[in-house]
């Protein structure tokens, strides 16, 4: 959904990118706090089929984390 980096000076998260199907506004609406914003919030490339396989079958096969979001179909 989104990519953040950590600001070493303020100790706050900074929104740097979103996935192609998600707007910055949608990311912010799901957050309990307001992050810092990059000067330009980029659009991430969608995950490859291999990356999705790793996420779904090896990293989180029980879908404890990624199963709670929207499914990406290629």
N, C-alpha and C positions, 0 to 999 in steps of 0.2 A: 504494500500500500504506500509506504513512504520510506525515505532514507534520511537518517539524521547523523550529524556529527556532534562531538562534544566540544564546547568552547572552554578552553583551559583557563581563561581569565575570569569568566562569569560563572563557570561551573553549570552552565545551562545547555540544553540541547538546541541544535540549530537544524531546521528543516532545510534539506539541500536538494531533494528530488522526490517525485511521485511516480507511480506507475501510470501508464498511458490512459487507463480508464478511470483514474481518481483525480479529482481536483484538489487544489490546496485547501479550498474551503471545506471539502468533505473530510480531509485529514484533520483539520483544526476542530471541526464539529465533534469528532470522536475523542478528542483529547481532554483531559481533566485540567490541563494547564496550558498556558500560551508559550510556545517555544520561540526562540530567536528565529529570524528568517534570513536565509542566504540572499545576497543581492539579486541573484537570479535562481529561482527554483527550477531545476532541470527536469526533463522527462526521462525516466529510466527505460532502458530497453526491456521488453517482456522477457521472462525467463525462457530458456530453451527447453525442449522436451527432456533433455538429459538432466538439467537442473531441477525441473519439476519432479522427475523420477526420484532424484536424490532426496528432495524435500519430503515427498509423500511416502516413499518406501524405506528410506534409511534414517533420515533425521527425525521424522515425526510420524512413524507408521500408525500410531494409535490416534493420530489427529487431535492431540491435546492442545496444540497451538494453531497450526495452519488450517485445521478442519473447521475452525470457528469463523473463518473469513469466506469470501466469495471464491468459488472455484474458477481457475483460469484454464480455459480450453484452447489448445492450439489447432 
